[in-house]
């Protein structure tokens, strides 16, 4: 038995923006829309016969809009929103995860205070990820392993950062930063269960995972 991979990836991107605006709030704005349609077939060949063992379909749409605020004295910055919709399905012998829909949304801001030799930078982002999962198909697992019951999950978290930069001379700069980062579990980390022949792995997700946070 030989296993090959037949994959197709179609990507589209649309950018729209304006700069040198004349209103009192914004100096420029940008909107970026990205579409990714990815299909992946694991083709099994036995003798002269070819068949598709597992077919994956993964469609993702992302939009990001941000505004550069008009500088006011020492203060400048950027704020905006971001959204993502992902639709994942798989059919065949090695269905790693049940059909899952992911909807995510975030709002963010970045501000800078410039006092010549000294600069202060502040940033923040609040994000929500929601997963809606369908019923899992049967999986033949070795050693008596059984997948956990897949369930819908939702995560909300805040990331923030603060930094100070000081010019000490013509060639020296002192920088100090503190960050707190948040990350929601990915679809694969929550729901995958089964052999992934293309990677020679047996993947086991955990639908009870909590969000991650890192202080640096």
TATA-V21612 format. One record per backbone hydrogen bond with DSSP energy under -0.5 kcal/mol. NH is the residue of the N-H (numbers start at 1). CO is the residue of the C=O. If there is no record, write none. Layout:
# TATA-V21612
nh=<NH;NH>
co=<CO;CO>
This chain:
# TATA-V21612
nh=<2;4;6;7;8;10;12;14;16;18;20;21;27;28;29;30;31;32;33;34;35;36;37;38;38;39;40;41;42;43;43;44;44;45;46;46;47;49;50;51;53;53;54;55;56;57;58;59;60;61;62;63;64;65;66;67;68;69;69;70;72;75;76;78;79;80;81;82;83;84;85;86;87;88;89;91;93;95;96;100;101;102;103;104;105;106;107;108;109;110;111;112;113;114;114;115;115;117;119;120;121;122;123;124;125;126;127;128;129;130;131;132;133;134;141;144;145;153;155;157;159;160;161;162;163;164;165;166;167;168;168;169;174;176;178;180;181;183;190;191;192;193;194;196;197;199;200;200;201;203;203;205;206;209;212;214;216;216>
co=<45;43;41;5;39;37;35;33;31;29;27;27;68;68;18;66;16;64;14;62;12;60;10;36;58;8;56;6;54;4;41;42;51;2;44;49;45;46;48;44;42;51;42;91;40;89;38;87;36;85;34;83;32;81;30;79;28;67;77;25;75;72;112;110;67;108;65;106;63;104;61;102;59;100;57;55;53;92;94;88;132;86;130;84;128;82;126;80;124;78;122;76;120;74;112;113;118;115;165;113;163;111;161;109;159;107;157;105;155;103;153;101;131;99;139;141;142;131;129;127;125;180;123;178;121;176;119;174;117;166;172;172;166;164;162;160;214;212;186;187;188;96;203;201;195;196;196;197;196;194;201;192;189;206;183;181;179;214>
